[in-house]
């Protein structure tokens, strides 16, 4: 997998957002609604760039609530 410099910059911003969110949670024992949006963005960034996909059951249906796998591993099962 090739991670571009642009991806690294996206991850750096996401990493810093995550650090700030965690510090806020630890200090306040609370979370801001805007932090939830940032967490969702980080989640989607990781899914897109790192190519995470949901597993498939025996009938080929996506199992979104199971642990996700690397796309290339899921293709091997197909």
C-alpha positions as CSV (number, residue, x, y, z in Angstrom):
1,X,0.0,0.0,0.0
2,X,1.3,3.4,-0.9
3,X,0.5,6.2,1.5
4,X,1.1,9.6,-0.2
5,X,2.4,12.7,1.5
6,X,-1.1,14.2,1.1
7,X,-2.4,11.2,3.0
8,X,0.2,11.7,5.7
9,X,-0.9,15.3,6.1
10,X,-4.5,14.2,6.4
11,X,-3.5,11.7,9.1
12,X,-1.4,14.3,10.9
13,X,-4.5,16.6,11.1
14,X,-6.6,13.6,12.2
15,X,-4.1,12.6,14.8
16,X,-3.9,16.1,16.3
17,X,-7.8,16.3,16.3
18,X,-7.9,12.9,18.1
19,X,-5.3,14.1,20.6
20,X,-7.4,17.2,21.4
21,X,-10.6,15.3,21.7
22,X,-9.0,12.8,24.1
23,X,-7.5,15.6,26.2
24,X,-10.9,17.3,26.4
25,X,-12.6,14.0,27.4
26,X,-10.0,13.4,30.1
27,X,-10.1,17.0,31.4
28,X,-13.9,17.5,31.3
29,X,-15.1,13.9,31.5
30,X,-17.4,15.0,28.7
31,X,-17.4,15.3,24.9
32,X,-18.4,18.1,22.6
33,X,-20.8,17.4,19.8
34,X,-18.3,18.9,17.3
35,X,-15.8,16.3,18.5
36,X,-18.2,13.5,17.4
37,X,-18.1,14.9,13.9
38,X,-14.3,14.9,14.0
39,X,-14.2,11.3,15.2
40,X,-16.5,10.3,12.3
41,X,-14.2,12.1,9.9
42,X,-11.2,10.3,11.3
43,X,-13.0,7.0,11.0
44,X,-13.9,7.6,7.3
45,X,-10.3,8.8,6.6
46,X,-8.9,5.6,8.0
47,X,-11.5,3.5,6.1
48,X,-10.8,5.3,2.8
49,X,-7.0,5.5,2.8
50,X,-6.2,2.3,4.6
51,X,-8.8,0.4,2.6
52,X,-10.8,-1.2,5.4
53,X,-14.0,-3.0,4.3
54,X,-16.7,-4.9,6.1
55,X,-16.4,-8.7,6.2
56,X,-18.9,-10.8,4.1
57,X,-21.0,-13.7,5.4
58,X,-21.3,-17.0,3.5
59,X,-24.0,-15.5,1.3
60,X,-21.9,-12.5,0.3
61,X,-23.8,-10.0,2.5
62,X,-21.8,-7.3,4.2
63,X,-21.5,-7.6,7.9
64,X,-21.1,-3.9,8.9
65,X,-21.2,-4.7,12.7
66,X,-18.4,-7.2,12.6
67,X,-14.8,-6.3,12.7
68,X,-13.7,-4.9,9.4
69,X,-10.8,-6.3,7.4
70,X,-8.2,-5.2,4.9
71,X,-9.7,-5.0,1.4
72,X,-7.2,-7.3,-0.1
73,X,-7.9,-10.0,2.5
74,X,-11.7,-9.7,1.8
75,X,-11.0,-10.2,-1.9
76,X,-9.1,-13.4,-1.1
77,X,-12.2,-14.8,0.5
78,X,-14.4,-14.0,-2.4
